[in-house]
Amino acid sequence: MAMSPMMQEYCKTKEQYKDCILFYRLGDFYEMFFDDALLVTRELEITLTGKDCGLGCKDRNPRNHTGCCCS
């Protein structure tokens, strides 16, 4: 399956920062994908309900959240 340009960029960045959880800004959302999303949902005990293994917080500043709203 072909990846969108955004996901290609995400994967490129993730390759450089393998030991970090990436919060990637998409419009009004900050998103995590794949293993990062799974790790955060497990550690914060929240439910992953997004499609394509993504988790997002709608906020201009994700530091305002102790947990996330799933998208």
Biopython code that builds the backbone (N, CA, C, O; Angstrom):
import numpy as np
from Bio.PDB.StructureBuilder import StructureBuilder

atoms = [
    (1, "MET", "N", (0.837, -1.170, 0.000)),
    (1, "MET", "CA", (0.000, 0.000, 0.000)),
    (1, "MET", "C", (0.891, 1.246, 0.000)),
    (1, "MET", "O", (1.840, 1.336, 0.779)),
    (2, "ALA", "N", (0.583, 2.193, -0.867)),
    (2, "ALA", "CA", (1.356, 3.429, -0.953)),
    (2, "ALA", "C", (1.024, 4.348, 0.219)),
    (2, "ALA", "O", (-0.129, 4.441, 0.639)),
    (3, "MET", "N", (2.031, 5.015, 0.733)),
    (3, "MET", "CA", (1.833, 5.957, 1.830)),
    (3, "MET", "C", (1.659, 7.370, 1.283)),
    (3, "MET", "O", (2.236, 7.733, 0.258)),
    (4, "SER", "N", (0.859, 8.150, 1.981)),
    (4, "SER", "CA", (0.690, 9.553, 1.619)),
    (4, "SER", "C", (2.015, 10.285, 1.866)),
    (4, "SER", "O", (2.862, 9.801, 2.617)),
    (5, "PRO", "N", (2.190, 11.442, 1.237)),
    (5, "PRO", "CA", (3.407, 12.225, 1.502)),
    (5, "PRO", "C", (3.592, 12.552, 2.987)),
    (5, "PRO", "O", (4.717, 12.553, 3.487)),
    (6, "MET", "N", (2.488, 12.830, 3.689)),
    (6, "MET", "CA", (2.582, 13.118, 5.120)),
    (6, "MET", "C", (3.110, 11.909, 5.884)),
    (6, "MET", "O", (3.980, 12.054, 6.743)),
    (7, "MET", "N", (2.594, 10.717, 5.580)),
    (7, "MET", "CA", (3.049, 9.518, 6.281)),
    (7, "MET", "C", (4.492, 9.176, 5.911)),
    (7, "MET", "O", (5.237, 8.654, 6.740)),
    (8, "GLN", "N", (4.887, 9.464, 4.680)),
    (8, "GLN", "CA", (6.286, 9.264, 4.299)),
    (8, "GLN", "C", (7.188, 10.155, 5.145)),
    (8, "GLN", "O", (8.233, 9.717, 5.625)),
    (9, "GLU", "N", (6.778, 11.400, 5.322)),
    (9, "GLU", "CA", (7.548, 12.334, 6.150)),
    (9, "GLU", "C", (7.576, 11.880, 7.607)),
    (9, "GLU", "O", (8.614, 11.943, 8.265)),
    (10, "TYR", "N", (6.432, 11.423, 8.104)),
    (10, "TYR", "CA", (6.361, 10.914, 9.472)),
    (10, "TYR", "C", (7.344, 9.760, 9.657)),
    (10, "TYR", "O", (8.104, 9.740, 10.625)),
    (11, "CYS", "N", (7.330, 8.809, 8.739)),
    (11, "CYS", "CA", (8.212, 7.633, 8.841)),
    (11, "CYS", "C", (9.677, 8.034, 8.742)),
    (11, "CYS", "O", (10.524, 7.457, 9.425)),
    (12, "LYS", "N", (9.977, 8.994, 7.918)),
    (12, "LYS", "CA", (11.352, 9.502, 7.789)),
    (12, "LYS", "C", (11.809, 10.127, 9.112)),
    (12, "LYS", "O", (12.922, 9.879, 9.575)),
    (13, "THR", "N", (10.943, 10.933, 9.706)),
    (13, "THR", "CA", (11.262, 11.562, 10.992)),
    (13, "THR", "C", (11.383, 10.514, 12.082)),
    (13, "THR", "O", (12.298, 10.582, 12.903)),
    (14, "LYS", "N", (10.472, 9.540, 12.107)),
    (14, "LYS", "CA", (10.503, 8.483, 13.118)),
    (14, "LYS", "C", (11.794, 7.679, 13.022)),
    (14, "LYS", "O", (12.344, 7.269, 14.044)),
    (15, "GLU", "N", (12.272, 7.455, 11.826)),
    (15, "GLU", "CA", (13.531, 6.728, 11.632)),
    (15, "GLU", "C", (14.687, 7.464, 12.325)),
    (15, "GLU", "O", (15.599, 6.826, 12.851)),
    (16, "GLN", "N", (14.650, 8.780, 12.326)),
    (16, "GLN", "CA", (15.694, 9.583, 12.959)),
    (16, "GLN", "C", (15.564, 9.628, 14.480)),
    (16, "GLN", "O", (16.551, 9.829, 15.187)),
    (17, "TYR", "N", (14.345, 9.441, 14.976)),
    (17, "TYR", "CA", (14.065, 9.555, 16.413)),
    (17, "TYR", "C", (13.354, 8.309, 16.916)),
    (17, "TYR", "O", (12.254, 8.388, 17.461)),
    (18, "LYS", "N", (13.984, 7.170, 16.730)),
    (18, "LYS", "CA", (13.366, 5.885, 17.074)),
    (18, "LYS", "C", (13.022, 5.766, 18.552)),
    (18, "LYS", "O", (12.061, 5.083, 18.905)),
    (19, "ASP", "N", (13.786, 6.414, 19.420)),
    (19, "ASP", "CA", (13.575, 6.279, 20.857)),
    (19, "ASP", "C", (12.605, 7.324, 21.415)),
    (19, "ASP", "O", (12.452, 7.437, 22.631)),
    (20, "CYS", "N", (11.952, 8.085, 20.539)),
    (20, "CYS", "CA", (11.018, 9.132, 20.959)),
    (20, "CYS", "C", (9.598, 8.805, 20.514)),
    (20, "CYS", "O", (9.383, 8.111, 19.521)),
    (21, "ILE", "N", (8.645, 9.316, 21.266)),
    (21, "ILE", "CA", (7.252, 9.263, 20.828)),
    (21, "ILE", "C", (7.003, 10.545, 20.049)),
    (21, "ILE", "O", (7.123, 11.644, 20.592)),
    (22, "LEU", "N", (6.656, 10.400, 18.780)),
    (22, "LEU", "CA", (6.429, 11.574, 17.936)),
    (22, "LEU", "C", (4.979, 12.032, 18.041)),
    (22, "LEU", "O", (4.054, 11.232, 17.898)),
    (23, "PHE", "N", (4.796, 13.287, 18.284)),
    (23, "PHE", "CA", (3.497, 13.952, 18.244)),
    (23, "PHE", "C", (3.544, 14.791, 16.987)),
    (23, "PHE", "O", (4.287, 15.771, 16.935)),
    (24, "TYR", "N", (2.784, 14.441, 15.987)),
    (24, "TYR", "CA", (2.867, 15.060, 14.670)),
    (24, "TYR", "C", (1.661, 15.950, 14.457)),
    (24, "TYR", "O", (0.527, 15.489, 14.591)),
    (25, "ARG", "N", (1.876, 17.209, 14.131)),
    (25, "ARG", "CA", (0.752, 18.136, 13.983)),
    (25, "ARG", "C", (0.106, 18.011, 12.616)),
    (25, "ARG", "O", (0.771, 18.080, 11.583)),
    (26, "LEU", "N", (-1.214, 17.824, 12.634)),
    (26, "LEU", "CA", (-2.033, 17.752, 11.419)),
    (26, "LEU", "C", (-3.221, 18.685, 11.609)),
    (26, "LEU", "O", (-4.209, 18.312, 12.241)),
    (27, "GLY", "N", (-3.135, 19.876, 11.076)),
    (27, "GLY", "CA", (-4.217, 20.847, 11.266)),
    (27, "GLY", "C", (-4.361, 21.215, 12.718)),
    (27, "GLY", "O", (-3.405, 21.679, 13.338)),
    (28, "ASP", "N", (-5.551, 21.014, 13.281)),
    (28, "ASP", "CA", (-5.809, 21.316, 14.689)),
    (28, "ASP", "C", (-5.479, 20.155, 15.616)),
    (28, "ASP", "O", (-5.708, 20.249, 16.822)),
    (29, "PHE", "N", (-4.953, 19.077, 15.085)),
    (29, "PHE", "CA", (-4.679, 17.888, 15.875)),
    (29, "PHE", "C", (-3.188, 17.624, 15.992)),
    (29, "PHE", "O", (-2.409, 17.954, 15.097)),
    (30, "TYR", "N", (-2.809, 17.028, 17.102)),
    (30, "TYR", "CA", (-1.496, 16.428, 17.266)),
    (30, "TYR", "C", (-1.728, 14.930, 17.268)),
    (30, "TYR", "O", (-2.526, 14.426, 18.057)),
    (31, "GLU", "N", (-1.039, 14.214, 16.391)),
    (31, "GLU", "CA", (-1.295, 12.794, 16.190)),
    (31, "GLU", "C", (-0.066, 11.952, 16.496)),
    (31, "GLU", "O", (1.070, 12.395, 16.324)),
    (32, "MET", "N", (-0.316, 10.729, 16.951)),
    (32, "MET", "CA", (0.700, 9.700, 17.090)),
    (32, "MET", "C", (0.247, 8.523, 16.242)),
    (32, "MET", "O", (-0.953, 8.311, 16.067)),
    (33, "PHE", "N", (1.185, 7.762, 15.718)),
    (33, "PHE", "CA", (0.838, 6.649, 14.845)),
    (33, "PHE", "C", (1.585, 5.378, 15.232)),
    (33, "PHE", "O", (2.614, 5.415, 15.907)),
    (34, "PHE", "N", (1.036, 4.261, 14.786)),
    (34, "PHE", "CA", (1.669, 2.949, 14.863)),
    (34, "PHE", "C", (2.087, 2.611, 16.294)),
    (34, "PHE", "O", (1.276, 2.726, 17.213)),
    (35, "ASP", "N", (3.340, 2.195, 16.496)),
    (35, "ASP", "CA", (3.786, 1.758, 17.818)),
    (35, "ASP", "C", (3.701, 2.866, 18.865)),
    (35, "ASP", "O", (3.434, 2.591, 20.034)),
    (36, "ASP", "N", (3.927, 4.120, 18.456)),
    (36, "ASP", "CA", (3.800, 5.229, 19.409)),
    (36, "ASP", "C", (2.376, 5.319, 19.950)),
    (36, "ASP", "O", (2.176, 5.480, 21.154)),
    (37, "ALA", "N", (1.388, 5.216, 19.064)),
    (37, "ALA", "CA", (-0.015, 5.278, 19.489)),
    (37, "ALA", "C", (-0.353, 4.100, 20.404)),
    (37, "ALA", "O", (-1.051, 4.266, 21.404)),
    (38, "LEU", "N", (0.137, 2.928, 20.063)),
    (38, "LEU", "CA", (-0.132, 1.752, 20.894)),
    (38, "LEU", "C", (0.505, 1.881, 22.274)),
    (38, "LEU", "O", (-0.117, 1.535, 23.279)),
    (39, "LEU", "N", (1.732, 2.373, 22.330)),
    (39, "LEU", "CA", (2.412, 2.564, 23.608)),
    (39, "LEU", "C", (1.674, 3.569, 24.481)),
    (39, "LEU", "O", (1.460, 3.317, 25.667)),
    (40, "VAL", "N", (1.286, 4.699, 23.912)),
    (40, "VAL", "CA", (0.602, 5.740, 24.679)),
    (40, "VAL", "C", (-0.751, 5.245, 25.182)),
    (40, "VAL", "O", (-1.118, 5.510, 26.327)),
    (41, "THR", "N", (-1.491, 4.536, 24.348)),
    (41, "THR", "CA", (-2.796, 4.037, 24.807)),
    (41, "THR", "C", (-2.628, 3.039, 25.947)),
    (41, "THR", "O", (-3.432, 3.009, 26.878)),
    (42, "ARG", "N", (-1.585, 2.228, 25.870)),
    (42, "ARG", "CA", (-1.336, 1.243, 26.937)),
    (42, "ARG", "C", (-0.902, 1.945, 28.227)),
    (42, "ARG", "O", (-1.419, 1.641, 29.302)),
    (43, "GLU", "N", (0.038, 2.874, 28.125)),
    (43, "GLU", "CA", (0.578, 3.538, 29.312)),
    (43, "GLU", "C", (-0.422, 4.478, 29.976)),
    (43, "GLU", "O", (-0.438, 4.598, 31.201)),
    (44, "LEU", "N", (-1.259, 5.148, 29.177)),
    (44, "LEU", "CA", (-2.250, 6.071, 29.740)),
    (44, "LEU", "C", (-3.600, 5.401, 29.982)),
    (44, "LEU", "O", (-4.539, 6.022, 30.480)),
    (45, "GLU", "N", (-3.676, 4.116, 29.619)),
    (45, "GLU", "CA", (-4.905, 3.336, 29.788)),
    (45, "GLU", "C", (-6.092, 4.019, 29.127)),
    (45, "GLU", "O", (-7.149, 4.177, 29.738)),
    (46, "ILE", "N", (-5.908, 4.422, 27.873)),
    (46, "ILE", "CA", (-6.998, 4.972, 27.079)),
    (46, "ILE", "C", (-7.240, 4.057, 25.889)),
    (46, "ILE", "O", (-6.380, 3.252, 25.533)),
    (47, "THR", "N", (-8.386, 4.177, 25.287)),
    (47, "THR", "CA", (-8.777, 3.302, 24.200)),
    (47, "THR", "C", (-8.391, 3.891, 22.859)),
    (47, "THR", "O", (-8.678, 5.053, 22.572)),
    (48, "LEU", "N", (-7.745, 3.088, 22.050)),
    (48, "LEU", "CA", (-7.396, 3.480, 20.694)),
    (48, "LEU", "C", (-8.608, 3.235, 19.808)),
    (48, "LEU", "O", (-9.000, 2.088, 19.594)),
    (49, "THR", "N", (-9.199, 4.299, 19.298)),
    (49, "THR", "CA", (-10.382, 4.143, 18.457)),
    (49, "THR", "C", (-10.172, 4.694, 17.063)),
    (49, "THR", "O", (-11.053, 4.583, 16.211)),
    (50, "GLY", "N", (-9.008, 5.288, 16.820)),
    (50, "GLY", "CA", (-8.737, 5.876, 15.512)),
    (50, "GLY", "C", (-8.470, 4.818, 14.463)),
    (50, "GLY", "O", (-8.155, 3.669, 14.773)),
    (51, "LYS", "N", (-8.603, 5.230, 13.214)),
    (51, "LYS", "CA", (-8.294, 4.327, 12.125)),
    (51, "LYS", "C", (-6.803, 4.376, 11.823)),
    (51, "LYS", "O", (-6.128, 5.338, 12.188)),
    (52, "ASP", "N", (-6.298, 3.378, 11.179)),
    (52, "ASP", "CA", (-4.894, 3.314, 10.763)),
    (52, "ASP", "C", (-3.927, 3.468, 11.923)),
    (52, "ASP", "O", (-2.843, 4.029, 11.762)),
    (53, "CYS", "N", (-4.312, 2.975, 13.084)),
    (53, "CYS", "CA", (-3.425, 2.991, 14.247)),
    (53, "CYS", "C", (-2.946, 4.388, 14.567)),
    (53, "CYS", "O", (-1.748, 4.616, 14.733)),
    (54, "GLY", "N", (-3.871, 5.323, 14.656)),
    (54, "GLY", "CA", (-3.519, 6.692, 15.000)),
    (54, "GLY", "C", (-4.286, 7.160, 16.210)),
    (54, "GLY", "O", (-5.405, 6.715, 16.465)),
    (55, "LEU", "N", (-3.677, 8.059, 16.951)),
    (55, "LEU", "CA", (-4.278, 8.622, 18.142)),
    (55, "LEU", "C", (-4.050, 10.115, 18.077)),
    (55, "LEU", "O", (-2.938, 10.548, 17.776)),
    (56, "GLY", "N", (-5.063, 10.916, 18.348)),
    (56, "GLY", "CA", (-4.886, 12.356, 18.235)),
    (56, "GLY", "C", (-5.518, 13.136, 19.358)),
    (56, "GLY", "O", (-6.498, 12.705, 19.966)),
    (57, "CYS", "N", (-4.935, 14.303, 19.628)),
    (57, "CYS", "CA", (-5.474, 15.261, 20.592)),
    (57, "CYS", "C", (-5.782, 16.543, 19.846)),
    (57, "CYS", "O", (-4.917, 17.091, 19.164)),
    (58, "LYS", "N", (-7.012, 17.024, 19.973)),
    (58, "LYS", "CA", (-7.374, 18.289, 19.330)),
    (58, "LYS", "C", (-7.093, 19.416, 20.302)),
    (58, "LYS", "O", (-7.830, 19.641, 21.262)),
    (59, "ASP", "N", (-6.018, 20.110, 20.027)),
    (59, "ASP", "CA", (-5.631, 21.225, 20.867)),
    (59, "ASP", "C", (-4.469, 21.936, 20.203)),
    (59, "ASP", "O", (-3.688, 21.317, 19.481)),
    (60, "ARG", "N", (-4.354, 23.192, 20.435)),
    (60, "ARG", "CA", (-3.200, 23.945, 19.930)),
    (60, "ARG", "C", (-1.946, 23.602, 20.721)),
    (60, "ARG", "O", (-0.834, 23.765, 20.217)),
    (61, "ASN", "N", (-2.109, 23.133, 21.949)),
    (61, "ASN", "CA", (-0.969, 22.798, 22.789)),
    (61, "ASN", "C", (-1.219, 21.449, 23.454)),
    (61, "ASN", "O", (-1.996, 21.373, 24.405)),
    (62, "PRO", "N", (-0.576, 20.380, 22.974)),
    (62, "PRO", "CA", (-0.839, 19.058, 23.539)),
    (62, "PRO", "C", (-0.400, 18.924, 24.989)),
    (62, "PRO", "O", (-0.802, 17.967, 25.652)),
    (63, "ARG", "N", (0.402, 19.835, 25.505)),
    (63, "ARG", "CA", (0.810, 19.777, 26.913)),
    (63, "ARG", "C", (-0.353, 20.039, 27.844)),
    (63, "ARG", "O", (-0.251, 19.782, 29.044)),
    (64, "ASN", "N", (-1.460, 20.548, 27.317)),
    (64, "ASN", "CA", (-2.649, 20.791, 28.132)),
    (64, "ASN", "C", (-3.328, 19.484, 28.520)),
    (64, "ASN", "O", (-4.210, 19.485, 29.379)),
    (65, "HIS", "N", (-2.939, 18.378, 27.913)),
    (65, "HIS", "CA", (-3.602, 17.101, 28.132)),
    (65, "HIS", "C", (-2.786, 16.190, 29.038)),
    (65, "HIS", "O", (-1.569, 16.076, 28.888)),
    (66, "THR", "N", (-3.459, 15.550, 29.968)),
    (66, "THR", "CA", (-2.823, 14.454, 30.679)),
    (66, "THR", "C", (-3.177, 13.147, 29.998)),
    (66, "THR", "O", (-2.496, 12.138, 30.183)),
    (67, "GLY", "N", (-4.248, 13.165, 29.206)),
    (67, "GLY", "CA", (-4.654, 12.067, 28.351)),
    (67, "GLY", "C", (-5.059, 12.669, 27.021)),
    (67, "GLY", "O", (-4.965, 13.883, 26.841)),
    (68, "CYS", "N", (-5.503, 11.853, 26.095)),
    (68, "CYS", "CA", (-5.847, 12.353, 24.778)),
    (68, "CYS", "C", (-7.270, 11.965, 24.420)),
    (68, "CYS", "O", (-7.817, 10.987, 24.929)),
    (69, "CYS", "N", (-7.849, 12.748, 23.540)),
    (69, "CYS", "CA", (-9.116, 12.374, 22.927)),
    (69, "CYS", "C", (-8.776, 11.538, 21.695)),
    (69, "CYS", "O", (-7.993, 11.968, 20.847)),
    (70, "CYS", "N", (-9.334, 10.405, 21.601)),
    (70, "CYS", "CA", (-9.032, 9.544, 20.465)),
    (70, "CYS", "C", (-9.760, 10.041, 19.232)),
    (70, "CYS", "O", (-10.890, 10.523, 19.308)),
    (71, "SER", "N", (-9.102, 9.918, 18.113)),
    (71, "SER", "CA", (-9.727, 10.311, 16.851)),
    (71, "SER", "C", (-9.710, 9.148, 15.897)),
    (71, "SER", "O", (-10.190, 9.267, 14.770)),
]
sb = StructureBuilder()
sb.init_structure("model")
sb.init_model(0)
sb.init_chain("A")
sb.init_seg("    ")
for serial, (resi, resn, name, xyz) in enumerate(atoms, 1):
    if name == "N":
        sb.init_residue(resn, " ", resi, " ")
    sb.init_atom(name, np.array(xyz, "f"), 0.0, 1.0, " ", f" {name:<3s}", serial, name[0])
structure = sb.get_structure()
